[in-house]
């Protein structure tokens, strides 16, 4: 309330001195939408920014992302049309990617870029953003069952490995995720297909191999490599068919 009161006093003084009210801000960032997808080596991002420009002098600069962000592709429109005809340009200035506007209008800037993970674990990313009262993040971690966290956020909704969050005004959005502990364990077929790299191994080929707890259950011939090496020894018991000859130790 104190700030509003001081603003009203300043506006009244300006009106008495110059005969008009104080001018509007030259531009405002009204909407920001960020779409992100976690990939193998980095996070692919697309940022859609809506800028309302009015009440400004010609050749006005709108600062956007820091120059440390490698923007791969950019598209600028004004009132739904190509902005190049209006003299608008996307250029570097004062350490930031900047939009130069020459006339009023509603500008839309779409920027595609990528950013690295925050660590080698690849379970988090810091996304540079523009401060806006209406910011929405759509983020996905494909082919994984994860629990996603967005900070700062006002609200969110997650479905499978996708999250949509309304974000408070901030220059950086932090997204982290952890593996969903309710995800089912690997199936026997995925265990059979896994290759071990230990030095010692045994090859087993037998029908009706039945092993409990973290080993294989199969009804057909399998070829499986079991590592010996470091750690506790592993055993795979293969029961012989009834009546099959054995080599003297009782059939195991």
C-alpha positions as CSV (number, residue, x, y, z in Angstrom):
1,X,0.0,0.0,0.0
2,X,2.9,2.4,0.7
3,X,4.4,1.8,-2.7
4,X,1.0,2.4,-4.3
5,X,0.5,5.6,-2.4
6,X,4.0,6.9,-3.5
7,X,3.2,6.0,-7.1
8,X,-0.1,8.0,-6.9
9,X,1.8,11.0,-5.6
10,X,4.4,10.7,-8.3
11,X,1.8,10.5,-11.0
12,X,-0.1,13.5,-9.6
13,X,3.1,15.6,-9.6
14,X,3.9,14.5,-13.2
15,X,0.4,15.5,-14.3
16,X,0.7,18.9,-12.6
17,X,4.1,19.6,-14.2
18,X,3.6,18.2,-17.7
19,X,-0.2,18.1,-18.1
20,X,-0.5,14.3,-18.7
21,X,-0.1,11.1,-16.9
22,X,3.1,9.1,-16.7
23,X,3.8,7.0,-19.8
24,X,3.2,3.3,-19.9
25,X,6.2,0.9,-19.7
26,X,7.7,0.5,-23.2
27,X,7.0,-3.3,-23.2
28,X,5.7,-6.1,-21.0
29,X,6.3,-9.8,-21.2
30,X,2.7,-11.2,-20.9
31,X,3.1,-14.9,-21.5
32,X,5.9,-17.5,-21.4
33,X,5.5,-21.1,-22.3
34,X,8.4,-23.5,-22.1
35,X,8.4,-27.1,-23.6
36,X,11.2,-29.3,-22.5
37,X,12.3,-32.9,-23.2
38,X,15.1,-34.9,-21.6
39,X,17.4,-36.4,-24.2
40,X,20.5,-38.6,-24.0
41,X,23.1,-35.8,-23.7
42,X,21.1,-32.6,-23.0
43,X,17.6,-31.2,-22.5
44,X,15.9,-29.9,-25.7
45,X,13.8,-26.7,-25.1
46,X,11.4,-24.5,-26.9
47,X,10.4,-21.2,-25.4
48,X,7.4,-19.2,-26.6
49,X,7.4,-15.6,-25.4
50,X,4.7,-13.0,-25.9
51,X,5.8,-9.4,-25.7
52,X,3.4,-6.5,-25.8
53,X,5.1,-3.3,-27.0
54,X,3.4,0.0,-26.7
55,X,4.1,3.6,-25.7
56,X,7.8,3.5,-26.6
57,X,10.3,5.4,-28.7
58,X,11.5,3.8,-32.0
59,X,14.3,1.3,-31.9
60,X,13.4,-0.2,-28.5
61,X,15.3,-3.2,-27.2
62,X,13.6,-6.1,-25.4
63,X,16.2,-8.2,-23.5
64,X,15.5,-11.9,-23.6
65,X,17.7,-14.9,-22.7
66,X,21.4,-14.6,-21.6
67,X,23.9,-14.9,-24.4
68,X,25.3,-18.1,-22.7
69,X,22.2,-19.9,-24.1
70,X,22.9,-21.3,-27.6
71,X,19.8,-20.5,-29.5
72,X,19.5,-22.9,-32.4
73,X,16.4,-21.4,-34.1
74,X,14.2,-18.3,-33.7
75,X,11.0,-17.1,-35.2
76,X,9.5,-13.7,-34.6
77,X,5.9,-12.6,-35.5
78,X,3.9,-9.5,-34.7
79,X,0.1,-9.6,-34.6
80,X,0.3,-13.0,-36.3
81,X,2.5,-11.8,-39.2
82,X,6.2,-12.0,-40.0
83,X,7.9,-9.3,-38.0
84,X,10.7,-8.8,-40.5
85,X,8.6,-6.3,-42.5
86,X,8.2,-4.1,-39.4
87,X,11.9,-3.8,-38.9
88,X,12.1,-6.2,-35.9
89,X,15.3,-8.0,-35.4
90,X,16.7,-10.7,-33.1
91,X,20.3,-9.8,-32.1
92,X,22.9,-10.0,-29.3
93,X,23.2,-6.9,-27.1
94,X,24.6,-6.3,-23.7
95,X,25.2,-9.9,-23.0
96,X,21.7,-11.1,-23.9
97,X,19.7,-12.2,-26.9
98,X,17.6,-9.2,-27.7
99,X,14.5,-8.3,-29.7
100,X,14.6,-4.9,-31.5
101,X,11.2,-3.5,-32.2
102,X,10.3,-0.5,-34.3
103,X,6.6,-0.2,-33.8
104,X,3.9,-1.1,-31.3
105,X,2.2,-4.5,-31.4
106,X,2.0,-8.0,-29.9
107,X,5.2,-9.8,-30.6
108,X,5.7,-13.5,-30.4
109,X,9.2,-15.0,-30.1
110,X,9.8,-18.7,-30.4
111,X,13.3,-19.8,-29.5
112,X,14.7,-23.3,-29.7
113,X,17.8,-24.2,-27.6
114,X,19.3,-26.9,-25.4
115,X,20.9,-26.9,-22.0
116,X,23.0,-29.4,-20.1
117,X,22.1,-31.4,-17.1
118,X,23.1,-30.1,-13.7
119,X,25.1,-33.3,-13.0
120,X,26.4,-36.5,-14.5
121,X,23.4,-38.3,-12.9
122,X,21.2,-36.6,-15.5
123,X,18.3,-36.2,-13.2
124,X,18.0,-32.4,-13.1
125,X,18.2,-29.2,-15.2
126,X,18.2,-25.4,-14.6
127,X,16.2,-23.7,-17.4
128,X,16.8,-20.0,-18.0
129,X,13.5,-18.1,-18.2
130,X,12.0,-14.7,-18.5
131,X,10.0,-13.3,-15.6
132,X,6.3,-13.2,-16.4
133,X,3.1,-13.4,-14.4
134,X,1.9,-16.1,-16.7
135,X,4.6,-18.8,-17.1
136,X,3.8,-22.4,-18.0
137,X,6.3,-25.3,-18.2
138,X,5.6,-28.6,-20.0
139,X,8.4,-31.1,-19.3
140,X,8.8,-34.8,-20.2
141,X,11.3,-37.6,-19.4
142,X,10.5,-40.2,-22.1
143,X,10.7,-43.9,-21.5
144,X,11.1,-43.6,-17.8
145,X,8.9,-43.9,-14.7
146,X,9.9,-40.8,-12.7
147,X,8.6,-38.4,-10.1
148,X,9.1,-34.8,-11.3
149,X,9.6,-31.7,-9.2
150,X,9.5,-28.1,-10.5
151,X,10.7,-25.1,-8.5
152,X,9.3,-22.4,-8.1
153,X,5.8,-23.5,-9.0
154,X,2.3,-22.3,-8.2
155,X,0.5,-25.6,-9.3
156,X,1.3,-28.7,-11.3
157,X,-0.3,-31.8,-12.8
158,X,1.8,-34.9,-13.7
159,X,0.7,-37.8,-15.9
160,X,3.2,-40.7,-16.4
161,X,6.5,-39.0,-17.1
162,X,5.1,-35.6,-18.2
163,X,4.4,-32.6,-16.0
164,X,2.7,-29.3,-16.6
165,X,3.4,-26.6,-14.0
166,X,2.4,-23.0,-13.6
167,X,5.6,-21.2,-12.5
168,X,6.0,-18.1,-10.4
169,X,8.0,-15.2,-12.0
170,X,11.6,-16.3,-12.0
171,X,14.8,-16.0,-14.1
172,X,15.5,-19.7,-13.7
173,X,13.2,-22.8,-13.5
174,X,14.7,-25.8,-11.7
175,X,13.4,-29.3,-12.7
176,X,14.5,-32.5,-10.9
177,X,13.3,-36.0,-11.1
178,X,13.8,-39.4,-9.3
179,X,12.9,-42.9,-10.3
180,X,9.5,-44.0,-9.4
181,X,9.9,-46.7,-6.7
182,X,6.6,-48.3,-7.7
183,X,7.9,-49.2,-11.1
184,X,7.8,-53.0,-11.6
185,X,11.0,-55.0,-11.5
186,X,12.5,-56.2,-14.8
187,X,10.8,-59.2,-16.4
188,X,12.6,-62.5,-16.8
189,X,13.1,-61.9,-20.5
190,X,15.0,-58.7,-19.8
191,X,17.2,-60.6,-17.4
192,X,17.9,-63.2,-20.0
193,X,19.0,-60.6,-22.5
194,X,21.4,-58.9,-20.2
195,X,25.1,-59.6,-20.8
196,X,27.6,-59.9,-17.9
197,X,31.2,-58.9,-18.4
198,X,32.9,-60.8,-15.5
199,X,35.9,-63.0,-16.4
200,X,34.4,-66.4,-15.5
201,X,31.1,-67.7,-16.9
202,X,29.0,-70.7,-17.3
203,X,26.8,-71.6,-20.3
204,X,23.5,-73.3,-19.5
205,X,21.1,-74.9,-22.0
206,X,18.2,-76.8,-20.6
207,X,14.4,-76.9,-20.8
208,X,12.2,-76.0,-17.9
209,X,14.8,-74.0,-16.0
210,X,13.2,-72.7,-12.8
211,X,15.0,-70.3,-10.5
212,X,13.4,-68.2,-7.7
213,X,14.1,-64.7,-6.5
214,X,16.1,-62.5,-9.0
215,X,16.9,-65.3,-11.4
216,X,15.3,-66.7,-14.5
217,X,12.0,-68.6,-15.1
218,X,11.7,-70.0,-18.6
219,X,10.0,-72.8,-20.5
220,X,12.4,-72.9,-23.4
221,X,16.1,-73.3,-24.1
222,X,18.2,-70.4,-22.8
223,X,21.8,-69.4,-23.2
224,X,22.8,-67.3,-20.2
225,X,26.1,-66.0,-18.9
226,X,26.6,-65.8,-15.2
227,X,29.4,-63.6,-13.9
228,X,31.8,-64.9,-11.2
229,X,34.2,-62.1,-10.2
230,X,33.8,-59.6,-7.3
231,X,31.0,-60.0,-4.8
232,X,29.0,-62.9,-3.4
233,X,29.0,-66.1,-5.5
234,X,25.9,-66.8,-7.6
235,X,24.4,-70.2,-8.2
236,X,22.1,-71.5,-10.9
237,X,20.6,-74.9,-10.1
238,X,19.4,-76.8,-13.1
239,X,17.4,-80.0,-12.3
240,X,17.9,-82.8,-14.7
241,X,14.9,-84.6,-16.2
242,X,13.8,-87.7,-14.3
243,X,15.6,-90.8,-15.5
244,X,18.4,-88.7,-17.2
245,X,21.9,-90.1,-16.6
246,X,24.1,-88.1,-14.2
247,X,27.9,-87.9,-13.7
248,X,27.9,-89.2,-10.2
249,X,26.8,-86.4,-7.9
250,X,23.1,-87.0,-7.6
251,X,21.8,-85.0,-10.5
252,X,22.7,-81.3,-9.7
